[in-house]
Amino acid sequence: MAATDPRFMVPESEDASKMKAADKEFITDGGEPLPPDEDQPVAPDQFDPKWETSRWEIWAYYAYYIGNNGLTLFNFAPTAFQNLLSQAAPDPDNPILPFAGSDRTINSIVLLANGISFAIQIVLFLLLGSYADFGNFRPWILIVWSIIAFGIGFGWLGIHDASKWQVATGMYIVGLIAYQMCLTFWTAAFPGLARNTRELRVKAEEYKAGIIGREKYDVADTMQRSRLSNMAFYIQSLGEIVILAVIVGVLFGVDVTASTEANNWGLSVLIAFATGAWTVFAVPWFVLEKRRPGQSVPAGMNIVMVGFWQLYRAFIQIWQLKQSLIYLVGYFLLGDSLNTTVTVIATLQNTLVAYDTLTLTYVFIVGIAAQAIGIYSFWWIQRRFMFTTKTMFNAVMVGIILLDGWGMIGNWTSNFGFKNVWEVWVYQVFYGLFVCPWYSYSQIMISEVTPRGHEFLFFSLFSIIGKTSSFIGPLVSSAIIDATPDGNVSAPFYFLFVLSLLSLLGLWLFLDLDKSRREQDLFLERKEMIKDQREEKEEERRASVIGSSGEKV
């Protein structure tokens, strides 16, 4: 397993250290002599052959994402939920239903349900995320939430009548929670996988020997993390296309075009089928993931105490990681904008295609194909020209700005701005090519600003921030829609465009990943000092207790 504690290194003899220090004067890095260090360089990651990432483990990691592709609880479940709401409304021309103490429009109910779901997720991430970096039980967090997600997915087979829209609301909220928990705790594993690969082990040995410098080691680390994240997304997209193609056959089998009832049933069958695929593809990861140990529990603490201690330290010490904070704020604002933008567009899209299950499936196939091309193109360009993660991320931010601008135009004309069925198809292509890489590169950026060994905590914290933003954005957008005289669903795009623009300017101008790496190194050094001090105090306390009992110390 990759670790950061230099105390795990086997100490060398004084003569061996002197020989290596002398040898390093003649080793070059890109033709430039490396300056002799007072101490032997210690690679940021240390390796145990027992935990080296295998090819089968990587493919099992990819396979889980093929199953957890979002079709179940993130794509079609919201469609089924919104579909039942529209049918339950007494007046089709003015769809209003009582929800949360008020009469609300369908779009307002969907956005409010999203906000409720995200608020609950914040609490869960706070409780679970702080513990996941300790011990070796964290794979069970993913397994348990996956089982809950499977139950919700199959449960939609019993929810296909408008009279059950209240139950559908609960299913929708819990389903979003389970989906996001699974996605976050699966995603947080990729830095550890990348940093235990054979390729990075070789780079660590070269760095230790003085053949390469820290800068080249960090580039290799970045490219390994980018490779795993982007290839997972790319392979998931290809697998999702196959699943959608099978779904088309399933929909013809249940004859979804025959009636409204048949279309409702088709949506439920579709969700259940995709859940079955998720179940099958998840099992290899549950079995093949190596149970790499996390951080050790500090002396004087237990697993219950350490979670709260870790959370407390993260909140008080993250101020030392200024670049991480800059990205945290930008991630909050941009995530808020994008999540809400996608939700608003989805409501417009579902209305334009009249919730037709077959049409939506075709639309998703086009979108996922574009997504596969987009994510692989971004990764190919990064690898070919050795662009930094931030450069690729900046390109994605431009795509988000253009998407919000597209929707904002709908406030000024009835001919453009998600007002036509053809725009649904164009949107899927544009979104897949230029916006979907956000879901990969935003996670790679989190790994760029996360101190080693703290991946699950920081990914949980960023998920909390993302969920907080997703909680605020839908509520603000819902209020904007309700405040307009005619319930204008395009009105939130004014707010979303400004939010995206502010995020782009802040991250583009002020985020520096090189500074972030230096801050992380200092953060880890301080942590080791604190840990050593705690252990010394604990040893003194134990010695004092033993001494006071009259035993030999």
NORVEN-V168578 format. One record per residue. SS is DSSP state (hx for helix, st for strand, lp for the rest). Layout:
BEGIN
[[SS] [SS]]
END
This chain:
BEGIN
[[lp] [lp] [st] [lp] [lp] [hx] [hx] [hx] [lp] [lp] [lp] [lp] [lp] [hx] [hx] [hx] [hx] [hx] [hx] [hx] [hx] [hx] [hx] [hx] [hx] [hx] [lp] [st] [st] [lp] [lp] [st] [st] [lp] [lp] [lp] [lp] [lp] [lp] [lp] [lp] [lp] [lp] [lp] [lp] [st] [lp] [lp] [hx] [hx] [hx] [lp] [lp] [lp] [hx] [hx] [hx] [hx] [hx] [hx] [hx] [hx] [hx] [hx] [hx] [hx] [hx] [lp] [lp] [lp] [hx] [hx] [hx] [hx] [hx] [hx] [hx] [hx] [hx] [hx] [hx] [hx] [hx] [hx] [hx] [hx] [hx] [hx] [lp] [lp] [lp] [hx] [hx] [hx] [lp] [st] [st] [st] [st] [lp] [lp] [st] [st] [st] [st] [hx] [hx] [hx] [hx] [hx] [hx] [hx] [hx] [hx] [hx] [hx] [hx] [hx] [hx] [hx] [hx] [hx] [hx] [hx] [hx] [hx] [hx] [hx] [hx] [lp] [lp] [lp] [lp] [st] [lp] [lp] [lp] [hx] [hx] [hx] [hx] [hx] [hx] [hx] [hx] [hx] [hx] [hx] [hx] [hx] [hx] [hx] [hx] [hx] [hx] [hx] [hx] [hx] [lp] [lp] [lp] [hx] [hx] [hx] [hx] [hx] [hx] [hx] [hx] [hx] [hx] [hx] [hx] [hx] [hx] [hx] [hx] [hx] [hx] [hx] [hx] [hx] [hx] [hx] [hx] [hx] [hx] [lp] [lp] [hx] [hx] [hx] [hx] [hx] [lp] [lp] [lp] [hx] [hx] [hx] [hx] [hx] [hx] [hx] [hx] [hx] [hx] [hx] [hx] [lp] [lp] [lp] [lp] [hx] [hx] [hx] [hx] [hx] [hx] [hx] [hx] [hx] [hx] [hx] [hx] [hx] [hx] [hx] [hx] [hx] [hx] [hx] [hx] [hx] [hx] [hx] [hx] [hx] [hx] [hx] [hx] [hx] [hx] [hx] [hx] [hx] [hx] [hx] [hx] [hx] [hx] [hx] [hx] [lp] [lp] [lp] [lp] [lp] [lp] [hx] [hx] [hx] [hx] [hx] [hx] [hx] [hx] [hx] [hx] [hx] [hx] [hx] [hx] [hx] [hx] [hx] [hx] [hx] [hx] [hx] [hx] [hx] [hx] [hx] [hx] [hx] [hx] [hx] [lp] [lp] [lp] [lp] [lp] [lp] [st] [lp] [lp] [lp] [lp] [lp] [lp] [lp] [hx] [hx] [hx] [hx] [hx] [hx] [hx] [hx] [hx] [hx] [hx] [hx] [hx] [hx] [hx] [hx] [hx] [hx] [lp] [hx] [hx] [hx] [hx] [hx] [hx] [hx] [hx] [hx] [hx] [hx] [hx] [hx] [hx] [hx] [hx] [hx] [hx] [hx] [hx] [hx] [hx] [hx] [hx] [hx] [hx] [hx] [hx] [hx] [hx] [hx] [lp] [lp] [lp] [lp] [hx] [hx] [hx] [hx] [hx] [hx] [hx] [hx] [hx] [hx] [hx] [hx] [hx] [hx] [hx] [hx] [hx] [hx] [hx] [hx] [hx] [hx] [hx] [hx] [hx] [hx] [hx] [hx] [hx] [lp] [lp] [lp] [hx] [hx] [hx] [hx] [hx] [hx] [hx] [hx] [hx] [hx] [hx] [hx] [hx] [hx] [hx] [hx] [hx] [hx] [hx] [hx] [hx] [lp] [lp] [lp] [lp] [lp] [lp] [lp] [lp] [lp] [lp] [lp] [hx] [hx] [hx] [hx] [hx] [hx] [hx] [hx] [hx] [hx] [hx] [hx] [hx] [hx] [hx] [lp] [lp] [hx] [hx] [hx] [hx] [hx] [hx] [hx] [hx] [hx] [hx] [hx] [lp] [lp] [lp] [lp] [lp] [lp] [hx] [hx] [hx] [hx] [hx] [hx] [hx] [hx] [hx] [hx] [hx] [hx] [hx] [hx] [hx] [hx] [hx] [hx] [hx] [hx] [hx] [hx] [hx] [hx] [hx] [hx] [hx] [hx] [hx] [lp] [lp] [lp] [lp] [lp] [lp] [lp] [lp] [hx] [hx] [hx] [hx] [hx] [hx] [hx] [hx] [hx] [hx] [hx] [hx] [hx] [hx] [hx] [hx] [hx] [hx] [hx] [lp] [lp] [hx] [hx] [hx] [hx] [hx] [hx] [hx] [hx] [hx] [hx] [hx] [hx] [hx] [hx] [hx] [hx] [hx] [hx] [hx] [hx] [hx] [hx] [hx] [hx] [hx] [hx] [hx] [hx] [hx] [hx] [hx] [hx] [hx] [hx] [hx] [hx] [lp] [lp] [lp] [lp] [lp]]
END
